[in-house]
Amino acid sequence: MFKKTRSVVVVVVLLLFSVIIYGCGARDKITSTGQLNGKQFAVPTGTVADQLVLSKFPQAKFQYYNTVLDCCMAVKAGKADAAAYDEPILKNIAAKNPGLAVLPEMITVDNYGFAVAPDNQELKTAIDDVVRELKANGTYDQMMTRWFPQSGSPDHMPAIKLDGGRGVLKLGTAAVTEPFSFVDGSQKVVGFDIELASYVAQKLGMKLEVVNMDFGAMIPSLTAGKVDMIGACITITDERAQKVLFSEPYYQGGIAALVKQ
């Protein structure tokens, strides 16, 4: 009787141990997107990340979280195999969280651009000219290093002299898209897009006024004439291009996968 009871206890302990190990993240190590089909993805609620993942991995499974950071922490805790979201946002989170990494091959590829009113060809041309000039003189590479560090947080916004002799350029943005547009420790809106827009204002001889708003309010604000241009890692799409005039792409991003190293 004693031996039988002891055997039952051993079996129960082994079962509990296996449950604990599974719950703590005993998952396959993922090093390429080719391993992702059939895996468990963590995605933010209310986004199209799950649809984009399914377009490439039809057997994928999903867990839904309130924020992209929650998704990444679920991966770190071993609750999901990968988090799927915009590549630059995931890279920013991975840089601040040792043990997480973004796979080099993206799930989908998208281009980001600034948008202006459909009849404002002059401003579109100025934006395109500035991007070309920044790439040619090396400033663009410096911006990439500043805002997309391999580890830690983005660097500080550089001082850019704006004289404002020709008025004010109003930029609409959603400061929740770090490192493109976000609020820093001094409560100023900074980021890759803000720096780039500052160079556009400088070229035009204008001051830059940053108008922070919800992401969904940017295009309506632009078409209503409340701002001159908008930017916050906005994906260029055919649907959006029916309402606004996009600049040439200044960054190639897309949906990527963040995994545990």
Secondary structure, 3 states (H helix, E strand, C coil): CHHHHHHHHHHHHHHHHHHHHHHCCCCCCCCCHHHCCCCEEEEECCCCHHHHHHHHCCCCEEEEECCHHHHHHHHHCCCCCEEEEEHHHHHHHHHHCCCEEECCCCCCCEEECCEECCCCHHHHHHHHHHHHHHHHHCHHHHHHHHHCCCCCCCCCCCCCCCCCCCCEEEEEECCEECCCEEECCCCCEECHHHHHHHHHHHHHCCEEEEEECCHHHHHHHHHCCCCCEECCCCECCHHHHCCCEECCCCEEECEEEEEEC
